[in-house]
Amino acid sequence: MEMKLKYHLRHFILISFFLPLAFSSQGQWWKKTEEAEKERSKGMLLLTSEVQIEATQAINQMYNFKFPEAEREFNYLKVKYPNHPLPDFLLGLMQWWKIVPNTGNEVFDDRLVEYMDKSIEKAEKIWDETENPEAAFFMAAAYGFKGRLHAERKNWTRATLAAKNALKYLEYSRQFADFSPELMFGDGLYNYYYHFIKQNFPLLRPVLWLFPKANKLMGIQQLEKVSYQAFYTRTEARYFLLQIYGMENMSDKAYDLAKYTHENFPDNPFFHRYLARSAFMIGKLDQAMELSKDILSKIDQHQIGYEATSGRYASYILGYYYLYIFKNPIEAKKYFNECLSFSKQTDSMDSGYYWASVLGLARIAYQELNYDQAVDYCKEVLDKADRKSSQHTEAKKLLAEAKKARRKRK
């Protein structure tokens, strides 16, 4: 018994002696960890592991259209870091994603500008005091989003001024190499859209003299790098790449990226409809139909972000398949009429899907021997659709056939 007591006493003494050393060592360990984190992040909130962990879930919720959950976390960051531009920037970015499903929706414009202005104000204060390149990054990003919104609203003067400010602060933030994946996002957009504007907006070409030359192919390559290397801007890069791939007829790339983004954010209507569109473009019939019906179901359920623009995509795809593949004019007529209705809700009667649906209804009327209606539909296409469009050419041909059939019947 005495031997056991001595044994336990010896261990108690050893523990009592080493425990304070252990806690002291642990304290030093945490202190060293904090110092290492400060050294790694260079004192920048964007690069702090803790903030990246805190922000990741909220950012993912935002891109998956879980806005109340994302807003709670962004506001928590705002309380925790009241003088930093990051929380206001994220809250402003969330307003943009409320606009994305239908960019004609101006309800969230004022709040977006308000949050971006707050982010710029806080970043300017930090910049004036320390010339911290992180502050320059936020000013570049916030001005970039303001320019993006002004361009969408065709406020070209404001868009130009915002773009010039964004480029100015982008240059300032280049001194910090660790931001390179994030900074490449701005470079990529500039390099691509400089040429896009030059080709598609002739009235704005004189404005481009105010900006340096750009490289379109390099812009696409830069955005692709950002899409898998950056932390904060990778999903934004994917958003733009989906549209760029569509404009550049890179259908396979568009499909692969749309599939990846939809799998990661299944309740994001923009990624959802782009996958449906991409599947349709490369002939994945079953998938395109399933995705389109799911979109229409989510619209019926009033799911956040699912509205008439996504409905226009989905209903046209289904109308096309039912008319031209399944030879089912009854179902085709239903979906084409839905497409017209969705288009009118968003004032999108100049879209290709709208006129293709009108032409589809003209074909159905012709098949049903309703030549008067077929003529009316064809005339509508010829009067209002783009003269260079395939719908205009096909409507002209079908109109002649319908008039000829009508004369024969008389």
C-alpha positions in Angstrom: 0.0 0.0 0.0 2.9 2.3 0.9 4.6 1.5 -2.4 1.5 2.4 -4.3 1.1 5.7 -2.4 4.7 6.6 -3.1 4.2 5.8 -6.8 1.0 8.0 -7.1 2.7 10.7 -5.1 5.7 10.7 -7.4 3.4 11.1 -10.5 1.4 13.8 -8.8 4.6 15.7 -8.1 5.8 15.3 -11.7 2.4 16.4 -13.1 2.3 19.3 -10.7 5.8 20.4 -11.8 5.3 19.9 -15.6 1.7 21.1 -15.9 2.5 24.8 -15.6 5.4 24.3 -18.0 3.0 22.7 -20.4 0.5 25.5 -20.2 3.3 28.0 -20.5 4.5 26.1 -23.6 1.0 26.0 -25.0 0.6 29.7 -24.5 3.9 30.3 -26.3 2.7 28.0 -29.0 -0.5 30.0 -29.5 1.5 33.2 -29.4 3.8 31.9 -32.1 0.8 30.7 -34.2 -0.8 34.2 -34.0 2.5 35.8 -34.9 2.9 33.4 -37.8 -0.7 34.2 -39.0 0.1 37.9 -38.8 3.2 37.4 -40.8 1.4 35.2 -43.4 -1.5 37.6 -43.8 0.7 40.8 -43.6 -1.9 42.2 -41.3 -4.5 42.0 -44.1 -8.0 40.9 -43.2 -8.6 39.4 -46.6 -5.7 36.9 -46.2 -6.5 36.0 -42.5 -7.4 32.3 -42.2 -10.1 33.0 -39.5 -11.9 35.6 -41.7 -11.7 33.3 -44.8 -13.2 30.5 -42.8 -15.9 32.8 -41.4 -16.7 34.3 -44.8 -16.6 31.1 -46.8 -19.9 29.6 -45.7 -21.7 33.0 -45.9 -20.3 33.6 -49.4 -21.4 30.1 -50.5 -24.9 30.8 -49.1 -25.1 34.0 -51.0 -24.2 32.3 -54.3 -26.8 29.6 -53.5 -29.4 32.4 -53.0 -29.8 31.8 -49.3 -29.7 35.5 -48.7 -31.0 35.8 -45.1 -28.4 33.3 -43.9 -25.6 35.1 -45.8 -26.7 38.5 -44.5 -26.6 37.4 -40.9 -23.0 36.3 -41.3 -22.0 39.4 -43.2 -23.6 41.6 -40.5 -21.7 39.6 -37.9 -18.5 40.4 -39.7 -19.5 44.1 -39.8 -20.0 44.1 -36.0 -16.6 42.3 -35.5 -14.7 44.5 -38.0 -16.7 47.8 -38.0 -14.0 49.9 -39.7 -13.1 47.4 -42.4 -14.5 47.6 -46.0 -14.9 43.8 -46.4 -18.4 43.4 -44.7 -20.0 46.3 -46.6 -18.5 45.1 -49.9 -20.0 41.6 -49.3 -23.4 43.1 -48.5 -23.2 45.1 -51.7 -22.2 42.1 -53.7 -25.2 40.3 -52.3 -27.4 43.1 -53.7 -25.9 42.5 -57.1 -26.7 38.8 -57.0 -30.3 39.7 -56.2 -30.3 41.6 -59.5 -28.5 38.9 -61.5 -31.6 36.7 -62.4 -33.2 39.7 -64.1 -30.8 42.5 -64.7 -33.7 44.8 -65.6 -34.8 44.7 -61.9 -33.7 48.1 -60.4 -35.2 47.4 -56.9 -31.8 46.7 -55.3 -29.7 49.4 -57.1 -29.8 52.0 -54.4 -28.7 49.5 -51.7 -25.9 48.1 -53.8 -24.5 51.6 -54.4 -24.9 52.5 -50.7 -22.9 49.5 -49.5 -20.2 50.0 -52.2 -19.9 53.7 -51.2 -19.5 52.7 -47.5 -16.9 50.1 -48.5 -15.0 52.8 -50.5 -15.3 55.3 -47.6 -13.7 52.9 -45.1 -11.1 51.8 -47.6 -10.1 55.4 -48.4 -9.6 56.1 -44.7 -7.3 53.1 -44.3 -5.5 54.0 -47.6 -4.9 57.6 -46.4 -3.5 56.5 -43.1 -1.4 53.5 -44.2 -1.5 53.1 -48.0 -2.4 49.4 -47.3 -2.7 47.7 -50.7 -5.7 45.8 -49.3 -7.6 49.1 -49.1 -6.7 49.8 -52.7 -8.0 46.3 -53.7 -11.4 47.1 -52.1 -11.7 50.5 -53.7 -10.9 48.9 -57.1 -13.5 46.1 -56.5 -16.2 48.5 -55.2 -15.7 51.0 -58.0 -15.8 48.1 -60.4 -19.2 46.9 -59.2 -20.6 50.4 -59.3 -19.3 50.7 -62.9 -20.9 47.4 -63.7 -24.3 48.5 -62.4 -24.1 51.9 -64.2 -23.2 50.2 -67.5 -26.1 47.8 -67.0 -28.3 50.9 -66.6 -26.6 52.6 -69.6 -25.3 55.4 -67.5 -22.2 55.6 -69.5 -20.6 58.7 -68.0 -20.9 57.3 -64.4 -19.7 53.9 -65.7 -16.7 55.4 -67.3 -15.7 57.4 -64.2 -16.2 54.3 -62.0 -14.1 52.2 -64.4 -11.2 54.7 -64.3 -11.2 54.8 -60.5 -11.3 51.0 -60.4 -8.2 50.8 -62.8 -6.4 53.4 -60.8 -6.7 51.5 -57.5 -6.0 48.3 -59.2 -2.6 49.6 -60.1 -2.0 50.7 -56.5 -2.8 47.2 -55.2 -0.4 45.5 -57.5 2.5 46.1 -55.1 1.2 43.2 -53.0 1.9 40.0 -54.9 -0.2 37.8 -52.7 -3.3 39.5 -54.1 -2.4 38.4 -57.6 -5.2 35.8 -58.2 -7.8 38.4 -57.0 -6.3 41.2 -59.0 -6.2 39.1 -62.1 -10.0 39.1 -62.1 -10.0 42.8 -62.8 -7.3 42.4 -65.5 -9.2 39.6 -67.1 -12.5 41.5 -67.3 -10.7 44.6 -68.7 -8.8 42.7 -71.3 -11.9 40.8 -72.6 -14.6 43.5 -72.4 -12.4 46.3 -73.9 -12.7 44.4 -77.2 -16.3 43.4 -76.6 -17.3 47.1 -76.2 -15.2 48.0 -79.2 -17.0 45.5 -81.4 -20.6 45.8 -80.1 -20.9 49.5 -78.9 -19.6 51.7 -81.7 -20.8 54.9 -80.0 -18.5 54.1 -77.0 -15.4 53.6 -79.1 -14.2 57.2 -78.5 -14.3 56.6 -74.8 -11.8 53.7 -75.2 -9.1 56.2 -76.0 -9.1 57.0 -72.3 -8.0 53.5 -71.5 -4.9 51.4 -72.2 -5.0 48.7 -75.0 -6.1 45.2 -74.1 -5.7 41.6 -75.1 -8.9 39.6 -75.5 -7.4 36.1 -75.5 -5.3 36.9 -72.4 -8.5 38.2 -70.7 -10.2 34.8 -71.1 -7.1 33.0 -69.9 -6.8 35.3 -66.9 -10.4 34.7 -65.9 -9.9 31.0 -66.2 -7.0 31.1 -63.8 -9.0 33.2 -61.4 -11.8 30.7 -61.5 -9.7 28.1 -59.8 -6.9 30.0 -58.1 -8.7 33.0 -56.4 -10.5 32.8 -53.1 -12.9 35.8 -53.1 -13.4 36.3 -56.9 -13.4 32.8 -58.3 -17.2 32.5 -58.5 -17.5 35.9 -60.1 -15.0 34.8 -62.7 -17.1 31.7 -63.4 -20.2 33.9 -63.8 -18.5 36.0 -66.5 -16.8 33.0 -68.1 -20.2 31.3 -68.7 -21.4 34.4 -70.7 -18.1 34.7 -72.5 -18.0 31.0 -73.5 -21.5 31.5 -74.9 -20.6 34.6 -76.8 -17.4 32.9 -78.2 -19.3 29.7 -79.2 -17.2 27.6 -76.7 -20.2 25.3 -76.1 -18.3 22.4 -74.5 -16.5 24.7 -72.1 -19.7 26.5 -71.2 -21.4 23.1 -70.5 -18.6 21.8 -68.2 -18.4 25.1 -66.2 -22.2 25.4 -66.0 -22.4 21.8 -64.7 -19.8 22.5 -62.1 -21.4 25.7 -60.9 -24.9 24.3 -60.8 -23.7 21.3 -58.8 -22.1 23.6 -56.3 -25.0 26.1 -56.1 -28.1 24.1 -57.1 -30.5 26.9 -56.1 -28.7 29.6 -58.1 -31.1 30.4 -61.0 -28.4 31.9 -63.2 -26.2 28.8 -63.0 -29.3 26.6 -63.3 -30.6 28.2 -66.5 -27.1 28.3 -68.0 -26.7 24.6 -67.5 -30.1 24.0 -69.2 -29.1 26.3 -72.1 -25.6 24.7 -72.4 -27.1 21.2 -72.4 -29.6 22.3 -75.0 -26.8 23.7 -77.2 -24.8 20.5 -77.2 -27.8 18.2 -77.7 -28.1 16.7 -74.2 -31.9 16.4 -74.6 -32.9 14.5 -71.5 -30.8 16.7 -69.2 -31.9 19.9 -70.8 -35.6 18.9 -70.4 -35.2 17.8 -66.8 -33.4 21.0 -65.9 -36.0 23.1 -67.7 -38.9 21.5 -66.0 -37.1 21.9 -62.7 -36.7 25.6 -63.4 -40.5 26.0 -64.1 -41.3 24.0 -61.0 -39.2 26.4 -58.9 -40.9 29.4 -60.4 -44.3 27.9 -59.6 -43.0 27.4 -56.0 -41.9 31.1 -55.9 -38.3 30.0 -55.0 -36.0 33.0 -54.4 -34.4 34.2 -57.7 -36.5 32.0 -60.0 -38.6 34.3 -62.1 -39.6 35.2 -65.7 -36.1 35.4 -67.2 -35.3 31.8 -66.3 -38.8 30.8 -67.3 -38.2 32.2 -70.8 -35.1 30.0 -71.2 -36.8 26.9 -69.8 -40.2 27.2 -71.7 -38.5 27.8 -75.0 -36.3 24.7 -74.7 -39.3 22.6 -73.8 -41.4 24.0 -76.7 -38.5 23.4 -79.1 -38.2 19.8 -78.1 -41.9 19.0 -78.2 -42.4 20.6 -81.6 -39.3 19.5 -83.5 -38.2 16.3 -81.7 -41.4 14.8 -80.3 -43.8 16.2 -82.9 -46.2 17.1 -80.1 -47.8 20.5 -81.1 -50.2 20.6 -78.2 -47.4 20.6 -75.6 -45.2 22.7 -77.8 -47.9 25.4 -78.1 -48.3 25.4 -74.3 -44.6 26.1 -73.7 -44.1 28.6 -76.6 -47.0 30.6 -75.2 -45.4 30.4 -71.7 -42.2 31.8 -73.3 -44.1 34.7 -74.8 -45.7 35.4 -71.4 -42.4 35.3 -69.5 -40.8 37.5 -72.2 -43.6 40.1 -71.8 -43.2 40.1 -68.0 -39.5 41.1 -68.4 -40.0 43.3 -71.4 -37.8 41.0 -73.5 -39.7 40.9 -76.7 -36.5 41.5 -78.6 -34.9 38.3 -77.5 -34.1 35.4 -79.8 -36.2 33.0 -77.7 -39.2 35.2 -78.0 -39.1 35.4 -81.8 -38.2 31.7 -82.1 -41.3 30.9 -80.0 -43.5 33.1 -82.2 -42.1 31.3 -85.2 -42.8 28.0 -83.5 -46.4 29.0 -83.0 -46.6 30.0 -86.7 -45.4 26.5 -87.7 -48.0 24.9 -85.4 -50.8 27.1 -86.9 -49.6 26.1 -90.4 -49.7 22.4 -89.5 -53.2 22.9 -88.0 -54.2 24.5 -91.4 -54.9 27.8 -89.5 -53.2 29.8 -92.3 -54.6 33.2 -91.1 -53.0 32.8 -87.7 -49.8 31.5 -89.3 -49.6 34.6 -91.5 -50.2 36.9 -88.5 -47.4 35.2 -86.5 -45.0 35.4 -89.5 -45.8 39.1 -90.0 -45.1 39.8 -86.4 -41.7 38.3 -86.7 -40.9 40.1 -89.9 -42.0 43.5 -88.5 -40.1 43.3 -85.3 -37.4 40.7 -85.2 -33.8 41.5 -86.3 -33.6 41.3 -90.1 -30.3 39.5 -89.8 -31.7 36.8 -87.6 -32.5 33.2 -88.6 -36.1 33.7 -87.3 -36.6 36.6 -89.8 -35.4 34.5 -92.7 -37.5 31.5 -91.7 -40.6 33.6 -91.1 -40.3 35.1 -94.6 -40.2 31.6 -96.1 -43.1 30.3 -94.0 -45.2 33.4 -94.7 -44.9 32.7 -98.5 -46.0 29.1 -97.9 -48.9 30.1 -95.7 -50.2 32.6 -98.2 -49.9 30.1 -101.0 -51.8 27.4 -99.0 -54.5 30.0 -98.1 -55.0 30.9 -101.7 -55.3 27.3 -102.7 -57.9 26.6 -100.1 -60.0 29.5 -101.3 
